[in-house]
Every structure is written in C-alpha cells, then in structure tokens.
Amino acid sequence: MQKQSRQCWSPWPLIVVMVSIFACGNGAVRAQDSSSRPGPISNSSVAVESAALPDAAEPSDDTMMDEPREGAERYKMRQKLVSFGDDFWIENDRGERVFKVNGKILRIRKTLEFEDKKGHVKVQIQERMLRVKDSMAIENGKGRKIAEVKRALITPFRERWVVKIGDGPNLEVQGDLLAHEYRIGEGKHKVAKVSKKWFRITDTYGVQVTASQDDILILAITVAIDAMVHSNK
C-alpha cells in the first residue's frame, strides 16, 4: 500500500503579495502628499511680488514748504524783475505784501527802488549797474553804496559770487544761480536760501531769509544776481 505524499504549505508567497500591496499603497500616499505640498519659491515669483510693491514716495513741494525755518521769513519773487518796468509787490508765503519794487520810477530816474509798505526807499540799484555782468552796486535810499555783488568764480558746473557788505562780513553765493537754487552765507552760517520749489507759479522763485537779517537788502541782492545771470537769456 502506497503512502500518500504530504504537501507542505509555505506562507512566503502570501507574505510577498502583502508586502507588494503595502509598498504600492505607501508610494501612492507619498505621491499624493508631495503633490499637495507647495513647490519652492523661484526668484521670478519674488521679483513679481517685489515689482508689485509701490515705490517709496519722494518729497513733494508741500514737504519742502513745511520744513522747519526757525523764524526765517520766506518771500515770493518774480524772475527778471528789472525787465518789466512796472511796480511789483514782494509778498511773503502767507500772501501779505511786505515790500514794493518801484519799477515805474526806473524809466524816470533810471533807478530801481525798493520801498517798505509806507513808501520809504530802503535800497536802490542804478540802471547803469543793471547792465553790468560781473558786478553790481546796491545803495541805500540816500544813494550811498552799502553792498556790491561780484562774480568770483566760474566753473563748468556752477558759479560762485561774493557780496561785499559795507559795514559787515562778506557773503558767499554758491549753487545753481541759473536755476534759482543757491544759498547766501558766511562760511557755514546761512543768511538766505533761494529756491523755485516753494512756489508753483511760473517765473517765480522763493527767497528764505534767516531771522535778524536785513531782509530788503537780501532781496535786492537776489534781484541783482538774477539780472546779471540772466542778462543774455
């Protein structure tokens, strides 16, 4: 009688199948998880976001007008004042009339007079001096010279002028005189500043005079500079 052969059952095929199924499932989960994660931020995306940000605001004319002045007075002047031949009121930045330039008398007495509100002549410039390009004398109401504006240095980029005060220190004028952007001072001490940024009216520039100065004399100096610098313009 023949004995029946006993077949031995092995669990390894089942284990291999289960491991394969687990590996496939885990790979699918990882693929899904990686696809849901955001990718790395590229330089181009940063550049786009940076470009969308607004630029920093530059200082406006209104900001310039609000700068601290420490008691300095600011006046509104007309460019090429000597060429009009009419009366002109010099106003401060509050619109108040402070000084009067008598342009009509220029055609009669050949003198450009600067008066206070009461009509008293404080300073004057003779017409013959208005035609000079390198120096100009400024007189008081009685005809005595109290200041002289002289061209001191010419460079390709800017000019330097000197104001000789009769009974005071000499003042230097430095900056872009043609563009009405310059300062008048003694060394580091600023006496006046001239700029077109304070007023938005055409053919107008501003003069800011430091406190305790002879305002009308400083204004006459700026008129003399304007006449000489723009004599051929």
MDAnalysis code that builds the backbone (N, CA, C; Angstrom):
import MDAnalysis as mda
import numpy as np

u = mda.Universe.empty(699, n_residues=233, atom_resindex=np.repeat(np.arange(233), 3), trajectory=True)
u.add_TopologyAttr("name", ["N", "CA", "C"] * 233)
u.add_TopologyAttr("resid", np.arange(1, 234))
u.add_TopologyAttr("resname", ["MET", "GLN", "LYS", "GLN", "SER", "ARG", "GLN", "CYS", "TRP", "SER", "PRO", "TRP", "PRO", "LEU", "ILE", "VAL", "VAL", "MET", "VAL", "SER", "ILE", "PHE", "ALA", "CYS", "GLY", "ASN", "GLY", "ALA", "VAL", "ARG", "ALA", "GLN", "ASP", "SER", "SER", "SER", "ARG", "PRO", "GLY", "PRO", "ILE", "SER", "ASN", "SER", "SER", "VAL", "ALA", "VAL", "GLU", "SER", "ALA", "ALA", "LEU", "PRO", "ASP", "ALA", "ALA", "GLU", "PRO", "SER", "ASP", "ASP", "THR", "MET", "MET", "ASP", "GLU", "PRO", "ARG", "GLU", "GLY", "ALA", "GLU", "ARG", "TYR", "LYS", "MET", "ARG", "GLN", "LYS", "LEU", "VAL", "SER", "PHE", "GLY", "ASP", "ASP", "PHE", "TRP", "ILE", "GLU", "ASN", "ASP", "ARG", "GLY", "GLU", "ARG", "VAL", "PHE", "LYS", "VAL", "ASN", "GLY", "LYS", "ILE", "LEU", "ARG", "ILE", "ARG", "LYS", "THR", "LEU", "GLU", "PHE", "GLU", "ASP", "LYS", "LYS", "GLY", "HIS", "VAL", "LYS", "VAL", "GLN", "ILE", "GLN", "GLU", "ARG", "MET", "LEU", "ARG", "VAL", "LYS", "ASP", "SER", "MET", "ALA", "ILE", "GLU", "ASN", "GLY", "LYS", "GLY", "ARG", "LYS", "ILE", "ALA", "GLU", "VAL", "LYS", "ARG", "ALA", "LEU", "ILE", "THR", "PRO", "PHE", "ARG", "GLU", "ARG", "TRP", "VAL", "VAL", "LYS", "ILE", "GLY", "ASP", "GLY", "PRO", "ASN", "LEU", "GLU", "VAL", "GLN", "GLY", "ASP", "LEU", "LEU", "ALA", "HIS", "GLU", "TYR", "ARG", "ILE", "GLY", "GLU", "GLY", "LYS", "HIS", "LYS", "VAL", "ALA", "LYS", "VAL", "SER", "LYS", "LYS", "TRP", "PHE", "ARG", "ILE", "THR", "ASP", "THR", "TYR", "GLY", "VAL", "GLN", "VAL", "THR", "ALA", "SER", "GLN", "ASP", "ASP", "ILE", "LEU", "ILE", "LEU", "ALA", "ILE", "THR", "VAL", "ALA", "ILE", "ASP", "ALA", "MET", "VAL", "HIS", "SER", "ASN", "LYS"])
u.atoms.positions = np.array([
    [0.865, -1.178, 0.000],
    [0.000, 0.000, 0.000],
    [0.896, 1.221, 0.000],
    [0.609, 2.058, -0.978],
    [1.471, 3.247, -1.130],
    [1.012, 4.347, -0.195],
    [1.994, 5.021, 0.389],
    [1.700, 6.167, 1.261],
    [1.469, 7.428, 0.432],
    [0.421, 8.196, 0.828],
    [0.132, 9.469, 0.128],
    [1.164, 10.517, 0.549],
    [1.720, 11.204, -0.480],
    [2.717, 12.275, -0.192],
    [2.043, 13.502, 0.390],
    [2.605, 13.977, 1.496],
    [2.019, 15.169, 2.181],
    [2.657, 16.439, 1.607],
    [1.784, 17.327, 1.125],
    [2.269, 18.613, 0.581],
    [2.407, 19.619, 1.717],
    [3.577, 20.162, 1.775],
    [3.848, 21.176, 2.821],
    [3.417, 22.559, 2.338],
    [2.638, 23.267, 3.157],
    [2.152, 24.655, 2.805],
    [3.164, 25.691, 3.310],
    [3.535, 26.619, 2.408],
    [4.515, 27.663, 2.763],
    [3.832, 29.032, 2.790],
    [4.057, 29.860, 3.824],
    [3.413, 31.191, 3.913],
    [4.137, 32.260, 3.106],
    [5.268, 31.992, 2.564],
    [6.085, 33.056, 1.912],
    [5.389, 33.714, 0.726],
    [4.713, 32.976, -0.154],
    [4.037, 33.699, -1.271],
    [3.034, 34.728, -0.784],
    [2.286, 34.398, 0.273],
    [1.309, 35.351, 0.811],
    [1.999, 36.577, 1.393],
    [3.140, 36.347, 2.056],
    [3.886, 37.484, 2.637],
    [4.396, 38.410, 1.545],
    [4.896, 37.825, 0.453],
    [5.409, 38.634, -0.662],
    [4.308, 39.478, -1.260],
    [3.125, 38.868, -1.431],
    [1.995, 39.621, -2.007],
    [1.591, 40.763, -1.102],
    [1.521, 40.510, 0.223],
    [1.118, 41.562, 1.164],
    [2.128, 42.698, 1.202],
    [3.405, 42.344, 1.160],
    [4.439, 43.400, 1.143],
    [4.328, 44.246, -0.104],
    [4.052, 43.626, -1.248],
    [3.920, 44.372, -2.507],
    [2.740, 45.328, -2.451],
    [1.615, 44.816, -1.886],
    [0.426, 45.687, -1.799],
    [0.698, 46.867, -0.882],
    [1.375, 46.608, 0.250],
    [1.690, 47.693, 1.192],
    [2.630, 48.713, 0.580],
    [3.619, 48.234, -0.166],
    [4.574, 49.155, -0.799],
    [3.885, 50.022, -1.832],
    [3.003, 49.442, -2.622],
    [2.286, 50.236, -3.635],
    [1.393, 51.283, -2.980],
    [0.697, 50.888, -1.925],
    [-0.182, 51.836, -1.242],
    [0.591, 52.980, -0.609],
    [1.707, 52.679, 0.020],
    [2.519, 53.709, 0.646],
    [3.098, 54.669, -0.390],
    [3.509, 54.152, -1.560],
    [4.026, 55.024, -2.622],
    [2.967, 55.960, -3.148],
    [1.711, 55.440, -3.245],
    [0.626, 56.308, -3.727],
    [0.344, 57.428, -2.741],
    [0.390, 57.080, -1.431],
    [0.153, 58.117, -0.405],
    [1.225, 59.186, -0.465],
    [2.498, 58.776, -0.624],
    [3.601, 59.745, -0.710],
    [3.466, 60.628, -1.938],
    [3.066, 60.035, -3.042],
    [2.910, 60.826, -4.275],
    [1.824, 61.865, -4.106],
    [0.707, 61.453, -3.449],
    [-0.393, 62.402, -3.240],
    [0.014, 63.506, -2.285],
    [0.781, 63.114, -1.238],
    [1.220, 64.111, -0.260],
    [2.196, 65.105, -0.861],
    [3.131, 64.623, -1.705],
    [4.107, 65.516, -2.334],
    [3.456, 66.430, -3.334],
    [2.389, 65.937, -4.000],
    [1.722, 66.798, -4.983],
    [0.946, 67.903, -4.315],
    [0.496, 67.686, -3.065],
    [-0.273, 68.715, -2.364],
    [0.617, 69.754, -1.722],
    [1.925, 69.478, -1.566],
    [2.825, 70.451, -0.971],
    [3.206, 71.525, -1.986],
    [3.360, 72.831, -1.549],
    [3.797, 73.885, -2.484],
    [5.237, 73.692, -2.864],
    [5.541, 73.977, -4.098],
    [6.900, 73.854, -4.584],
    [7.763, 75.000, -4.090],
    [9.057, 74.944, -4.326],
    [9.976, 76.004, -3.885],
    [9.678, 77.310, -4.616],
    [9.835, 78.483, -3.906],
    [9.589, 79.813, -4.492],
    [10.771, 80.187, -5.350],
    [10.488, 80.469, -6.585],
    [11.556, 80.831, -7.515],
    [11.854, 82.313, -7.419],
    [13.008, 82.722, -7.946],
    [13.397, 84.129, -7.952],
    [12.454, 84.980, -8.775],
    [11.894, 84.370, -9.835],
    [10.993, 85.138, -10.695],
    [9.730, 85.532, -9.963],
    [9.199, 84.576, -9.092],
    [7.995, 84.921, -8.359],
    [8.269, 86.003, -7.345],
    [9.457, 85.984, -6.728],
    [9.811, 87.048, -5.789],
    [9.913, 88.373, -6.502],
    [10.477, 88.344, -7.685],
    [10.624, 89.590, -8.447],
    [9.275, 90.169, -8.804],
    [8.319, 89.324, -9.138],
    [6.990, 89.814, -9.492],
    [6.325, 90.454, -8.292],
    [6.449, 89.785, -7.126],
    [5.828, 90.352, -5.935],
    [6.503, 91.650, -5.540],
    [7.835, 91.746, -5.687],
    [8.532, 92.979, -5.358],
    [8.145, 94.090, -6.301],
    [7.961, 93.756, -7.576],
    [7.600, 94.791, -8.538],
    [6.225, 95.348, -8.267],
    [5.368, 94.516, -7.628],
    [4.016, 94.990, -7.362],
    [3.961, 95.951, -6.193],
    [5.039, 95.988, -5.365],
    [5.035, 96.890, -4.223],
    [5.188, 98.323, -4.687],
    [4.501, 99.289, -4.089],
    [4.624, 100.687, -4.505],
    [5.979, 101.249, -4.153],
    [6.482, 102.148, -4.997],
    [7.756, 102.804, -4.756],
    [7.627, 103.757, -3.580],
    [8.753, 104.012, -2.927],
    [8.747, 104.965, -1.814],
    [8.452, 106.361, -2.333],
    [7.596, 107.064, -1.640],
    [7.197, 108.403, -2.076],
    [8.345, 109.377, -1.924],
    [8.566, 110.205, -2.955],
    [9.593, 111.225, -2.917],
    [9.053, 112.476, -2.237],
    [9.953, 113.304, -1.649],
    [9.485, 114.529, -1.001],
    [8.816, 115.442, -2.010],
    [7.644, 115.942, -1.687],
    [6.910, 116.842, -2.572],
    [7.216, 118.281, -2.229],
    [6.694, 119.177, -3.058],
    [6.866, 120.595, -2.803],
    [6.218, 120.980, -1.487],
    [5.095, 120.314, -1.148],
    [4.434, 120.628, 0.104],
    [5.322, 120.274, 1.292],
    [6.087, 119.191, 1.162],
    [7.008, 118.835, 2.229],
    [8.091, 119.878, 2.380],
    [8.579, 120.393, 1.247],
    [9.593, 121.426, 1.299],
    [9.060, 122.678, 1.979],
    [7.785, 122.990, 1.747],
    [7.215, 124.186, 2.316],
    [7.023, 124.051, 3.821],
    [6.942, 122.807, 4.331],
    [6.712, 122.591, 5.737],
    [8.002, 122.374, 6.529],
    [9.163, 122.501, 5.886],
    [10.415, 122.286, 6.590],
    [10.600, 123.362, 7.670],
    [11.200, 123.014, 8.797],
    [11.366, 123.995, 9.870],
    [12.235, 125.163, 9.440],
    [11.819, 126.380, 9.828],
    [12.522, 127.588, 9.380],
    [13.158, 128.366, 10.515],
    [12.771, 128.087, 11.748],
    [13.372, 128.738, 12.908],
    [13.309, 130.259, 12.796],
    [12.146, 130.775, 12.482],
    [11.953, 132.218, 12.438],
    [12.307, 132.871, 11.122],
    [12.802, 132.114, 10.145],
    [13.148, 132.693, 8.851],
    [11.881, 133.081, 8.088],
    [11.977, 134.157, 7.323],
    [10.855, 134.635, 6.521],
    [11.076, 134.246, 5.068],
    [9.992, 133.864, 4.409],
    [10.084, 133.433, 3.016],
    [9.285, 134.388, 2.128],
    [9.894, 134.788, 1.007],
    [9.291, 135.768, 0.113],
    [9.152, 135.188, -1.293],
    [8.171, 135.694, -1.997],
    [7.914, 135.286, -3.384],
    [8.411, 136.380, -4.318],
    [9.323, 135.992, -5.225],
    [9.957, 136.956, -6.126],
    [9.641, 136.638, -7.578],
    [9.706, 137.638, -8.417],
    [9.475, 137.466, -9.848],
    [10.818, 137.424, -10.573],
    [10.960, 136.463, -11.482],
    [12.177, 136.383, -12.282],
    [12.262, 137.564, -13.244],
    [13.513, 137.989, -13.534],
    [13.782, 139.084, -14.476],
    [12.939, 140.308, -14.121],
    [12.972, 140.649, -12.860],
    [12.132, 141.732, -12.356],
    [12.442, 143.063, -13.027],
    [13.709, 143.312, -13.351],
    [14.105, 144.612, -13.891],
    [13.632, 144.819, -15.324],
    [13.185, 143.765, -16.000],
    [12.800, 143.899, -17.403],
    [11.331, 144.265, -17.583],
    [10.550, 144.326, -16.503],
    [9.120, 144.594, -16.638],
    [8.805, 146.085, -16.640],
    [9.504, 146.858, -15.827],
    [9.241, 148.288, -15.784],
    [7.943, 148.646, -15.093],
    [7.394, 147.771, -14.298],
    [6.158, 148.023, -13.571],
    [6.406, 147.854, -12.076],
    [5.480, 148.377, -11.291],
    [5.566, 148.187, -9.850],
    [5.280, 146.722, -9.512],
    [5.960, 146.256, -8.492],
    [5.793, 144.860, -8.089],
    [5.847, 144.775, -6.575],
    [4.838, 144.132, -5.996],
    [4.811, 143.922, -4.556],
    [5.463, 142.587, -4.219],
    [6.422, 142.635, -3.315],
    [7.039, 141.411, -2.817],
    [6.193, 140.908, -1.652],
    [5.676, 139.695, -1.793],
    [4.822, 139.108, -0.764],
    [5.554, 137.993, -0.029],
    [5.128, 137.748, 1.205],
    [5.641, 136.575, 1.897],
    [4.805, 135.359, 1.514],
    [5.141, 134.197, 2.051],
    [4.427, 132.981, 1.656],
    [3.023, 132.903, 2.248],
    [2.644, 133.901, 3.031],
    [1.269, 133.982, 3.532],
    [0.414, 134.920, 2.693],
    [1.002, 135.453, 1.609],
    [0.262, 136.336, 0.710],
    [0.203, 137.783, 1.170],
    [0.998, 138.152, 2.165],
    [0.994, 139.519, 2.683],
    [2.006, 140.371, 1.933],
    [1.602, 141.565, 1.540],
    [2.514, 142.498, 0.883],
    [3.480, 143.081, 1.913],
    [4.772, 142.990, 1.599],
    [5.784, 143.422, 2.566],
    [6.625, 144.567, 2.008],
    [7.153, 144.401, 0.790],
    [7.984, 145.431, 0.164],
    [7.475, 145.702, -1.252],
    [7.791, 146.893, -1.736],
    [7.380, 147.274, -3.082],
    [8.605, 147.624, -3.916],
    [8.655, 147.065, -5.107],
    [9.702, 147.417, -6.066],
    [9.097, 148.421, -7.037],
    [9.604, 149.646, -7.009],
    [9.076, 150.715, -7.844],
    [9.725, 150.622, -9.215],
    [9.057, 149.907, -10.116],
    [9.600, 149.746, -11.457],
    [9.334, 150.928, -12.364],
    [8.272, 151.666, -12.087],
    [7.935, 152.804, -12.941],
    [8.974, 153.918, -12.823],
    [9.506, 154.114, -11.622],
    [10.494, 155.161, -11.420],
    [11.788, 154.858, -12.161],
    [11.954, 153.575, -12.541],
    [13.155, 153.189, -13.281],
    [13.234, 153.921, -14.608],
    [12.079, 154.173, -15.229],
    [12.068, 154.857, -16.524],
    [12.242, 156.368, -16.379],
    [12.034, 156.880, -15.178],
    [12.138, 158.334, -14.970],
    [13.492, 158.697, -14.368],
    [13.825, 158.061, -13.246],
    [15.071, 158.378, -12.543],
    [16.199, 157.395, -12.842],
    [15.932, 156.408, -13.686],
    [16.938, 155.405, -14.021],
    [17.415, 154.658, -12.776],
    [16.487, 154.446, -11.855],
    [16.819, 153.783, -10.595],
    [15.716, 152.796, -10.236],
    [16.132, 151.587, -9.818],
    [15.177, 150.595, -9.346],
    [15.128, 150.699, -7.826],
    [13.992, 151.120, -7.292],
    [13.862, 151.400, -5.871],
    [13.083, 150.295, -5.149],
    [13.534, 149.986, -3.944],
    [12.862, 149.018, -3.080],
    [12.313, 149.781, -1.875],
    [11.002, 149.765, -1.711],
    [10.352, 150.551, -0.678],
    [9.686, 149.645, 0.362],
    [9.503, 150.189, 1.574],
    [8.709, 149.488, 2.566],
    [7.233, 149.796, 2.327],
    [6.362, 149.304, 3.179],
    [4.924, 149.486, 2.963],
    [4.492, 150.938, 3.098],
    [5.305, 151.767, 3.749],
    [4.977, 153.184, 3.903],
    [5.505, 154.041, 2.760],
    [6.180, 153.406, 1.813],
    [6.700, 154.142, 0.663],
    [8.089, 154.713, 0.850],
    [8.781, 154.349, 1.921],
    [10.139, 154.825, 2.165],
    [11.137, 153.972, 1.382],
    [12.020, 154.626, 0.636],
    [13.027, 153.910, -0.142],
    [14.111, 153.395, 0.803],
    [14.309, 152.091, 0.808],
    [15.295, 151.473, 1.677],
    [16.587, 151.152, 0.937],
    [16.460, 150.570, -0.232],
    [17.629, 150.272, -1.072],
    [17.270, 150.565, -2.519],
    [18.311, 150.745, -3.343],
    [18.084, 151.030, -4.763],
    [19.268, 150.551, -5.587],
    [18.987, 150.332, -6.869],
    [20.020, 149.919, -7.817],
    [19.933, 150.845, -9.027],
    [21.047, 151.454, -9.392],
    [21.067, 152.346, -10.544],
    [20.955, 151.541, -11.839],
    [20.290, 152.107, -12.835],
    [20.076, 151.385, -14.090],
    [21.389, 151.049, -14.772],
    [22.361, 151.947, -14.680],
    [23.649, 151.668, -15.340],
    [24.293, 150.414, -14.769],
    [24.005, 150.145, -13.494],
    [24.574, 148.960, -12.869],
    [23.841, 147.694, -13.298],
    [22.594, 147.827, -13.708],
    [21.821, 146.664, -14.122],
    [22.333, 146.066, -15.429],
    [23.158, 146.798, -16.147],
    [23.696, 146.311, -17.422],
    [25.054, 145.645, -17.265],
    [25.611, 145.709, -16.069],
    [26.921, 145.124, -15.821],
    [26.768, 143.637, -15.530],
    [27.683, 142.832, -16.069],
    [27.572, 141.383, -15.947],
    [28.381, 140.812, -14.785],
    [29.414, 141.512, -14.343],
    [30.321, 140.940, -13.354],
    [30.198, 141.542, -11.969],
    [29.623, 142.731, -11.823],
    [29.467, 143.339, -10.505],
    [28.310, 144.319, -10.530],
    [27.705, 144.529, -9.372],
    [26.567, 145.437, -9.280],
    [26.529, 146.028, -7.878],
    [26.389, 147.334, -7.792],
    [26.340, 148.030, -6.512],
    [24.895, 148.243, -6.077],
    [24.674, 148.108, -4.783],
    [23.365, 148.353, -4.194],
    [23.511, 149.508, -3.206],
    [22.649, 150.496, -3.320],
    [22.742, 151.700, -2.499],
    [21.587, 151.766, -1.505],
    [21.767, 152.597, -0.475],
    [20.644, 152.844, 0.411],
    [19.755, 153.935, -0.188],
    [18.737, 154.368, 0.530],
    [17.806, 155.358, -0.014],
    [18.421, 156.699, -0.311],
    [19.606, 156.989, 0.271],
    [20.276, 158.271, 0.054],
    [21.370, 158.201, -0.999],
    [21.513, 157.054, -1.630],
    [22.485, 156.927, -2.709],
    [23.864, 156.469, -2.264],
    [24.040, 156.050, -1.015],
    [25.340, 155.563, -0.546],
    [25.431, 154.052, -0.747],
    [26.561, 153.613, -1.300],
    [26.729, 152.183, -1.572],
    [26.848, 151.409, -0.267],
    [26.001, 150.409, -0.127],
    [26.018, 149.590, 1.081],
    [26.384, 148.135, 0.788],
    [26.357, 147.757, -0.482],
    [26.708, 146.380, -0.840],
    [27.100, 146.326, -2.309],
    [27.892, 145.316, -2.630],
    [28.303, 145.095, -4.023],
    [28.322, 143.598, -4.298],
    [27.662, 143.216, -5.362],
    [27.606, 141.810, -5.772],
    [28.618, 141.609, -6.892],
    [29.532, 140.648, -6.722],
    [30.587, 140.423, -7.704],
    [30.684, 138.941, -8.046],
    [30.967, 138.682, -9.317],
    [31.229, 137.316, -9.757],
    [32.649, 136.948, -9.358],
    [32.803, 135.857, -8.601],
    [34.111, 135.485, -8.078],
    [34.730, 134.299, -8.803],
    [33.906, 133.359, -9.259],
    [34.452, 132.142, -9.855],
    [33.441, 131.554, -10.823],
    [33.944, 131.079, -11.949],
    [33.099, 130.433, -12.945],
    [33.673, 129.047, -13.221],
    [32.860, 128.019, -13.095],
    [33.246, 126.655, -13.411],
    [32.232, 126.076, -14.391],
    [32.557, 124.950, -15.020],
    [31.585, 124.357, -15.965],
    [30.279, 123.932, -15.318],
    [30.270, 123.749, -13.987],
    [29.087, 123.201, -13.342],
    [28.349, 124.217, -12.472],
    [29.046, 125.172, -11.897],
    [28.378, 126.139, -11.042],
    [29.191, 127.420, -10.961],
    [28.545, 128.456, -10.454],
    [29.191, 129.743, -10.299],
    [29.268, 130.100, -8.822],
    [30.233, 130.920, -8.477],
    [30.347, 131.414, -7.108],
    [30.462, 132.930, -7.155],
    [29.645, 133.571, -6.360],
    [29.618, 135.022, -6.297],
    [29.918, 135.466, -4.870],
    [30.338, 136.719, -4.738],
    [30.638, 137.303, -3.437],
    [29.852, 138.591, -3.286],
    [29.280, 138.781, -2.102],
    [28.572, 140.017, -1.785],
    [29.382, 140.746, -0.722],
    [29.902, 141.908, -1.083],
    [30.695, 142.716, -0.157],
    [29.755, 143.692, 0.543],
    [29.590, 143.506, 1.850],
    [28.731, 144.356, 2.656],
    [29.575, 145.497, 3.238],
    [29.075, 146.713, 3.133],
    [29.852, 147.880, 3.563],
    [30.272, 147.827, 5.013],
    [29.351, 147.514, 5.915],
    [29.662, 147.508, 7.338],
    [29.489, 146.127, 7.954],
    [29.694, 145.094, 7.172],
    [29.532, 143.741, 7.668],
    [30.447, 142.774, 6.949],
    [30.348, 141.497, 7.273],
    [31.210, 140.491, 6.632],
    [30.792, 140.238, 5.189],
    [31.761, 139.774, 4.405],
    [31.451, 139.392, 3.034],
    [30.652, 138.091, 3.025],
    [29.703, 138.009, 2.098],
    [28.860, 136.831, 1.975],
    [29.192, 136.096, 0.683],
    [29.120, 134.785, 0.721],
    [29.355, 133.968, -0.461],
    [28.028, 133.473, -1.017],
    [27.953, 133.420, -2.338],
    [26.766, 132.933, -3.035],
    [27.184, 131.689, -3.802],
    [26.629, 130.550, -3.449],
    [27.029, 129.286, -4.063],
    [25.805, 128.474, -4.452],
    [25.919, 127.799, -5.597],
    [24.829, 126.938, -6.055],
    [24.572, 127.124, -7.533],
    [23.399, 126.713, -7.968],
    [22.982, 126.830, -9.365],
    [22.175, 128.119, -9.509],
    [22.863, 129.207, -9.830],
    [22.204, 130.511, -9.912],
    [21.252, 130.582, -11.092],
    [21.606, 129.916, -12.178],
    [20.758, 129.953, -13.371],
    [19.402, 129.315, -13.105],
    [19.371, 128.303, -12.260],
    [18.124, 127.598, -11.932],
    [17.463, 128.141, -10.671],
    [18.011, 129.213, -10.112],
    [17.483, 129.795, -8.874],
    [17.478, 128.772, -7.732],
    [18.590, 128.068, -7.570],
    [18.770, 127.115, -6.479],
    [20.150, 127.373, -5.872],
    [20.220, 128.256, -4.887],
    [21.511, 128.592, -4.300],
    [21.323, 129.120, -2.885],
    [22.438, 129.336, -2.197],
    [22.421, 129.853, -0.835],
    [23.346, 131.043, -0.715],
    [23.046, 131.921, 0.216],
    [23.876, 133.070, 0.533],
    [24.281, 132.935, 1.984],
    [25.593, 133.009, 2.252],
    [26.008, 132.819, 3.626],
    [27.434, 133.229, 3.884],
    [27.807, 133.137, 5.140],
    [29.165, 133.434, 5.593],
    [29.747, 132.158, 6.169],
    [30.564, 131.459, 5.395],
    [31.075, 130.175, 5.824],
    [29.933, 129.179, 5.956],
    [29.810, 128.551, 7.126],
    [28.739, 127.594, 7.363],
    [27.448, 128.263, 7.813],
    [27.503, 129.560, 8.062],
    [26.320, 130.281, 8.523],
    [25.494, 130.733, 7.323],
    [24.296, 130.205, 7.199],
    [23.434, 130.547, 6.069],
    [22.618, 131.792, 6.394],
    [22.700, 132.768, 5.489],
    [21.940, 134.004, 5.624],
    [20.618, 133.913, 4.872],
    [20.650, 133.303, 3.690],
    [19.438, 133.185, 2.873],
    [19.564, 131.980, 1.961],
    [18.421, 131.472, 1.566],
    [18.339, 130.359, 0.623],
    [17.354, 130.719, -0.470],
    [17.717, 130.413, -1.709],
    [16.871, 130.711, -2.862],
    [16.483, 129.399, -3.532],
    [15.194, 129.253, -3.846],
    [14.718, 128.026, -4.473],
    [13.416, 128.286, -5.213],
    [13.198, 127.524, -6.281],
    [11.945, 127.590, -7.033],
    [10.945, 126.541, -6.548],
    [11.326, 125.706, -5.592],
    [10.487, 124.586, -5.177],
    [9.364, 124.999, -4.234],
    [9.432, 126.196, -3.688],
    [8.438, 126.598, -2.697],
    [7.173, 127.163, -3.317],
    [7.276, 127.647, -4.551],
    [6.116, 128.236, -5.220],
    [5.960, 127.588, -6.595],
    [4.721, 127.314, -6.971],
    [4.448, 126.612, -8.227],
    [4.003, 127.560, -9.332],
    [4.264, 128.836, -9.152],
    [3.886, 129.831, -10.156],
    [5.039, 129.998, -11.140],
    [4.708, 130.076, -12.425],
    [5.731, 130.233, -13.457],
    [6.479, 131.544, -13.276],
    [7.794, 131.532, -13.570],
    [8.643, 132.726, -13.484],
    [8.675, 133.299, -12.074],
    [8.623, 132.421, -11.083],
    [8.644, 132.846, -9.686],
    [9.654, 131.999, -8.929],
    [10.358, 132.626, -8.018],
    [11.263, 131.879, -7.145],
    [11.107, 132.401, -5.723],
    [11.534, 131.603, -4.768],
    [11.396, 131.969, -3.369],
    [12.727, 132.334, -2.751],
    [12.676, 133.249, -1.785],
    [13.864, 133.657, -1.034],
    [13.534, 133.512, 0.450],
    [14.283, 132.674, 1.132],
    [14.094, 132.485, 2.563],
    [15.240, 133.166, 3.298],
    [14.900, 134.170, 4.103],
    [15.896, 134.981, 4.798],
    [15.905, 134.596, 6.268],
    [17.098, 134.318, 6.772],
    [17.246, 133.954, 8.172],
    [16.845, 135.121, 9.071],
    [16.362, 134.781, 10.249],
    [15.942, 135.821, 11.187],
    [17.097, 136.759, 11.535],
    [16.755, 138.011, 11.861],
    [17.714, 139.054, 12.274],
    [18.609, 139.504, 11.130],
    [18.141, 139.384, 9.896],
    [18.878, 139.882, 8.743],
    [18.145, 141.089, 8.156],
    [18.848, 141.829, 7.298],
    [18.238, 142.951, 6.578],
    [17.518, 142.369, 5.364],
    [16.239, 142.035, 5.538],
    [15.505, 141.294, 4.517],
    [15.488, 142.016, 3.177],
    [15.223, 143.303, 3.173],
    [15.075, 144.017, 1.909],
    [16.414, 144.106, 1.172],
    [17.507, 144.171, 1.906],
    [18.826, 144.162, 1.258],
    [19.096, 142.801, 0.632],
    [18.760, 141.727, 1.329],
    [18.955, 140.385, 0.770],
    [18.111, 140.209, -0.492],
    [16.891, 140.714, -0.477],
    [16.027, 140.599, -1.658],
    [16.596, 141.389, -2.826],
    [17.152, 142.564, -2.549],
    [17.785, 143.353, -3.616],
    [19.000, 142.624, -4.177],
    [19.716, 141.905, -3.326],
    [20.871, 141.120, -3.789],
    [20.421, 140.034, -4.750],
    [19.325, 139.350, -4.429],
    [18.831, 138.296, -5.331],
    [18.359, 138.884, -6.661],
    [17.775, 140.079, -6.636],
    [17.366, 140.734, -7.888],
    [18.591, 141.083, -8.722],
    [19.652, 141.577, -8.070],
    [20.884, 141.905, -8.782],
    [21.503, 140.654, -9.406],
    [21.534, 139.556, -8.650],
    [22.076, 138.300, -9.177],
    [21.247, 137.817, -10.358],
    [19.937, 137.883, -10.229],
    [19.057, 137.444, -11.309],
    [19.282, 138.275, -12.568],
    [19.484, 139.588, -12.406],
    [19.698, 140.465, -13.562],
    [21.006, 140.153, -14.262],
    [22.070, 139.876, -13.478],
    [23.382, 139.616, -14.079],
    [23.454, 138.216, -14.697],
    [22.913, 137.228, -14.009],
    [23.000, 135.858, -14.511],
    [22.160, 135.694, -15.776],
    [21.005, 136.342, -15.842],
    [20.114, 136.204, -16.989],
    [20.174, 137.401, -17.928],
    [21.304, 138.087, -17.937],
    [21.406, 139.285, -18.784],
    [21.297, 138.963, -20.256],
    [21.750, 137.776, -20.669],
    [21.696, 137.398, -22.092],
    [20.665, 136.324, -22.350],
    [19.799, 136.053, -21.380],
    [18.814, 134.973, -21.544],
    [17.500, 135.521, -22.073],
])
